[in-house]
Amino acid sequence: MQDVPARAAKPTAKPIAPVSADKSLPLRINGKAYFFDGDGDIPLLWYLRDVLRLTGTKFGCGIGVCGACTVLIDGKGQRACLTPAKAAANRDVTTIEGLAGAELHPLQQAWIEEDVAQCGYCQAGQIMAAADLLKRNPNPNDDDIGKISNLCRCGTYPRIRRAIKRAAEIARANAKK
């Protein structure tokens, strides 16, 4: 009888970055404190995806053009593929995973109501860019929305526009409650 080789153990993913005061780079991601002791020049995108495993933020082009990697830093939309992790130190970073609270964010609700997503790849970045816009302008018109530079390969721009306007309506209605 031939010996059957033992199966190699399935590799397990490294644990999510620890919260530890003895690390060097203080980061606040979705309201939680993290300390990163790696290379501060790593793009924030890769820290979010590979270290924290927050994979809602997508890699699209790697040169800041497409916007799939858009996150909010201190409430302002920024391309995580171009932002070094060290630039986010001691700032509030919000990813799509941290946008909603106990209920869906008005943009997420509107995205569902307007059936925006087609392939869905760009949607997290689109929503984060729209969150930045709505924070600055709670009642945007078509021209304001048209200034969002995120790209959608599927061309769902008319639905994106409707969803942003619908999210503004939802936010206004929620404010009256």
Secondary structure, DSSP 8 states (H G I E B T S, - for coil): --------------------TTSSEEEEETTEEEEE-S-TTSBHHHIIIIIS--TTS--S-SSSSS-TTEEEETTEEEETTTSBGGGGTTSEEE-HHHH--SS--HHHHHHHHTT--SS-TTHHHHHHHHHHHHHH-SS--HHHHHT-----TT--HHHHHHHHHHHHHHHHHHHH-
